[in-house]
Amino acid sequence: MNYSLGDAIITSIFSMLIVFLILILLAAVISLFKYIKSSAPEPVKKGAKKAQPAQAAKKAPAAVAAESASNGALIAMLTATCVAEAESGRAMNVLSVSQIN
């Protein structure tokens, strides 16, 4: 069987065309998933209340600042743990976090 360069190029282009058409078809099918709704109802936790926007807006500025500080402390703790593990070569466990001034 004699297979020339022209035949190889045509086969390659045809194969790439098939792959791209299948990818486009998959993208279309996946984009249709947003229109499919779940038939199962959302589970509701007993005693849990939905957070209302008015309550979230009433949060004190001090509480927001404390929350930001605790996030910063958590980030600092995780960073220090990663550095300590890298330097020592041993696994580290964080037992507690406290702020040092």
C-alpha positions as CSV (number, residue, x, y, z in Angstrom):
1,M,0.0,0.0,0.0
2,N,1.5,3.3,-1.1
3,Y,0.6,6.1,1.3
4,S,1.8,9.5,0.1
5,L,2.4,12.8,2.0
6,G,-0.8,14.3,0.6
7,D,-2.9,11.4,2.0
8,A,-1.2,11.8,5.4
9,I,-2.1,15.5,5.5
10,I,-5.7,14.8,4.5
11,T,-6.0,12.1,7.2
12,S,-4.5,14.5,9.8
13,I,-6.8,17.3,8.9
14,F,-9.8,15.1,8.9
15,S,-8.9,13.6,12.3
16,M,-8.4,17.0,13.9
17,L,-11.7,18.1,12.5
18,I,-13.5,15.1,14.1
19,V,-11.8,15.9,17.4
20,F,-12.8,19.5,17.4
21,L,-16.4,18.7,16.4
22,I,-16.6,16.3,19.3
23,L,-15.2,18.9,21.7
24,I,-17.8,21.5,20.5
25,L,-20.5,18.9,21.0
26,L,-19.3,18.2,24.5
27,A,-19.2,21.9,25.3
28,A,-22.8,22.3,24.1
29,V,-24.0,19.4,26.2
30,I,-22.2,20.6,29.3
31,S,-23.6,24.1,28.9
32,L,-27.1,22.6,28.8
33,F,-26.6,21.1,32.3
34,K,-27.4,24.5,33.9
35,Y,-31.0,24.1,32.7
36,I,-31.5,20.7,34.3
37,K,-33.0,21.1,37.8
38,S,-32.6,18.5,40.6
39,S,-35.8,16.7,41.4
40,A,-34.6,16.2,45.1
41,P,-35.6,19.0,47.5
42,E,-32.9,20.9,49.3
43,P,-32.4,19.4,52.8
44,V,-33.3,21.8,55.7
45,K,-31.4,21.6,58.9
46,K,-33.5,21.6,62.0
47,G,-33.2,24.7,64.1
48,A,-31.1,26.5,61.5
49,K,-32.4,29.9,60.5
50,K,-31.6,31.6,57.2
51,A,-29.2,34.5,57.6
52,Q,-31.0,37.7,56.8
53,P,-29.2,40.6,55.1
54,A,-30.3,43.0,57.8
55,Q,-28.6,41.0,60.5
56,A,-25.4,40.8,58.4
57,A,-25.5,44.6,58.0
58,K,-25.8,45.1,61.7
59,K,-22.4,43.5,62.4
60,A,-20.3,45.8,64.5
61,P,-17.2,47.2,62.9
62,A,-15.2,45.8,65.8
63,A,-16.4,42.3,65.0
64,V,-15.4,42.8,61.4
65,A,-11.9,44.0,62.5
66,A,-11.6,41.0,64.9
67,E,-12.6,38.6,62.1
68,S,-9.9,40.1,59.8
69,A,-7.3,39.9,62.6
70,S,-8.2,36.2,63.2
71,N,-7.9,35.5,59.4
72,G,-4.5,37.2,59.4
73,A,-3.4,35.2,62.5
74,L,-4.5,32.0,60.7
75,I,-2.6,32.8,57.6
76,A,0.5,33.7,59.7
77,M,0.2,30.4,61.6
78,L,-0.1,28.3,58.4
79,T,2.9,30.1,56.8
80,A,5.0,29.5,59.9
81,T,4.0,25.9,59.9
82,C,5.0,25.4,56.3
83,V,8.4,27.1,56.8
84,A,9.0,25.0,60.0
85,E,8.2,21.8,58.1
86,A,10.4,22.7,55.2
87,E,13.3,23.6,57.4
88,S,13.1,20.6,59.8
89,G,11.9,17.9,57.4
90,R,9.4,16.7,60.0
91,A,5.6,16.8,60.1
92,M,4.2,19.6,62.3
93,N,0.9,19.7,64.1
94,V,-0.5,23.0,65.2
95,L,-2.0,22.7,68.8
96,S,-2.9,26.3,69.5
97,V,-2.7,29.8,68.1
98,S,-2.1,32.9,70.2
99,Q,-1.1,36.5,69.3
100,I,2.2,37.8,70.6
101,N,2.6,41.6,70.9
